[in-house]
């Protein structure tokens, strides 16, 4: 397997979870560069900034300050320029209605954040592997 590389924008307001993402991917995906955003209102302008590198993947937590992750997901999907950008919801909620709402709003994948760090690392690494390689062609 080829080592995955690229820029991943992690939208996460929990310092502890952001640190866990950094530790997990730092070990398993050393070629992946991480950029962190805490506030949803900064994300779409960042993604549309033509002077900055476009992330290859967005990891989106749902429980964010302000308008929250659902609104941000809708904002991203409302922009034609961002249509091809994979957005993976990476959250602690396992509620079926939450999962359905995210897919209806345009999430490419919904991944539950496990509490166990080894499982967290495995699940996160698998999602990054899949989306940085690209989904299978239909």
N, C-alpha and C positions, 0 to 999 in steps of 0.2 A: 504494500500500500504506500502511495506517495504521501509525504508529509503535507498536511493542509497548511495553506497560508492565506493571508488576506486580512483586511480590517473588519473587525466586528464591533458594532456600536451596541453597547450594553446599556439599556435604559432601566436603571435600578436606583431606588432612593435609600435602600438599606445598606449602610456601610458594611455590615457583616456579610450580607449576601454578595455585594460587589467584591469584597475581599475573597470570598469563597470562589467566585467565578475566576478571579485573577489567579488564585493558587491552583485551581483545578486545571485551567487551560495552560497555565505557565508550565506545568509539568508534562501534560500530554500533547500539547500543541505549541511548541516553542516558536513556531514561525507565524502564529496568529498574533496580530497586533490588536490590542483592545483600546477602545475609547469609551469613556463612561459619561452618561448624561443622567442627571438626577431629576430634572424638571421636564415634564412633557412638552411645555410650551417652547423649549429650545430645540426640540428634535427636528421638526419639519424644516425650519430655517437652516439648520445644520445640514440636513440631507440635500437641500436644494442649493447649497453653497457651491458654486461651480469652481471656486478657487481651492476648495478642500477635496481630498480624496473621498470618493463615494464608498461607503462601507459595502462589503460583499454580503453582509447579513446583519439584521437587527435582532437582538435578544430583548424582549419586552416583558417587563414585570407589569402586572395589572394594578397593583396597589401602589399608586403614585400620588404625590401631592397635587392639588389643583384639580384639573379636569379628569385625571386618571388615565390608565392604560387603554381602556375601551375607546375613549374619545380620541386618543392619540392614534390608535389603530385605524379608526375611521378617517382621521385627517390624512394619514399616510396613503391610504387606499383611494382617497378622493383626488390625489394628484397623479395625473397621467405619467409624469416624468418618473414617478417612483413605482410604477406598475410591476416592473420586473424584480424589484428588491424583495428578497425573502424576509419575512417577519415571523419569527418564532416566539410565541408567547411562552415565557419561562416563569412559572408562578407556583404559589403554594396551594391554590384552589383546585379541588378535585370535583367541584359541583358540576354535574352534567349540563345544567343550564348555562353555566359559565363557559364551558367548552363549546357548546353549540353557538352561543353568542359570539365567541371569538372567531369561529370558522365562518359564521354568517357575515361578520364584519371584514373578512378577508385575510385572516391569519393563515399562514402556510402550514403551520404546525402548532400543536399545543403540548407542552412538556411540563410535567409536574416536577417541582423541586423536591427531591427527597431530603430528609433530615440527616441521614447518614452520609458522611462526606465521601466515602468511597463510591457509594451508589450515585451521589450527586455528580461526582467526577465522571463516572461511566456514562450516565444519561446525558450530561452536557456534552461530553466528548463525542458521543454518537450523533447527537443533533448537529454539532458543528461539522463533523465529517460529512454527513449527508448533505447539508446545505452548501458547504463550500465546494463540494464536488458537483453539486447540482442535482435536482430531482431527475428521475428517469423520464425519458421522452415518452409521451403517450402514443 
